[in-house]
Amino acid sequence: MAPLLKVENLRTVFGSVVAVDDVSFEVRKGETLGLVGESGSGKSVTAFSIIRLVQEPGRIVGGKIFFQGRDLLALPEHEMREVRGAGIGFVFQEPMAALNPVMRVGAHIAEALMVHGLASRSEARARAIDLLRAVRIVDAEKRVDDYPHQLSGGMRQRVMMAIALACKPPLVIADEPTTALDVTVQAQILDLLRDMKREFDLSLLLITHDFGVIAETADRVAVMHRGKIVEQGAVRDILRNPQHPYTKGLLASIPGGEPGTRLRGVAI
């Protein structure tokens, strides 16, 4: 069976700086692929390249991105707009930056539905409430009229997930979905991602710097370093027997040794 998403030799630059360098990987139907690496390794630029939202002066200068058999880099922009949301949902790293502060959260979800012709204005509010319930927001009937600043960080991230799921896309890209959340809320968001993947029959590209998140959530992992994929494979295999020095360094730097022992840095 052909993969749902196949990235081939992707190359994205910012002026003379190569941010994504000959990157190739695939996401199969029903699986979670974790893309892991330290900050600045090119993970988020890869994600934004897939949905063609790289900000200037960034440019995609090479490669192919096949989604459901179509090369996204060859699509005209009006067709690409149909792919965003309806084909590929996106959970942004910073909800407060992604959400319009003067729009109620229900209006954000309703807009996603109406843009893709999946609900009328009168239907969209009821659908928005249903989606807020699906992502476990208590009192969804009241919260649908809240503004983003009235919600906690974890609730805003749930709203982002509701928007991403609104059009029932086959693929969701989650860019550092647990960043800046406390440990308890992180665990809740990861549980929710797993539940939503099962309930909505999703494939998931999960971007993170945290190998612990990968171990709990992903089926396969691709390790990114300085714009390149240096190693990829089944999560269990990579955790048990990493081959690349950078992967070994990432795993060795995870806290968990005896109290008082020094943390190891990644020296690559």
Secondary structure, 3 states (H helix, E strand, C coil): CCCCEEEEEEEEEECCEEEEEEEEEEECCCCEEEEECCCCCCHHHHHHHHCCCCCCCEEEEEEEEEECCEEHHHCCHHHHHHHHHHCEEEECCCHHHHCCCCCCHHHHHHHHHHHCCCCCHHHHHHHHHHHHHHCCCCCHHHHCCCCHHHCCHHHHHHHHHHHHHCCCCCEEEEECCCCCCCHHHHHHHHHHHHHHHHHCCCEEEEEECCHHHHHHHCCEEEEEECCEEEEEEEHHHHHHCCCCHHHHHHHHCCCCCCCCCCCCCCCC
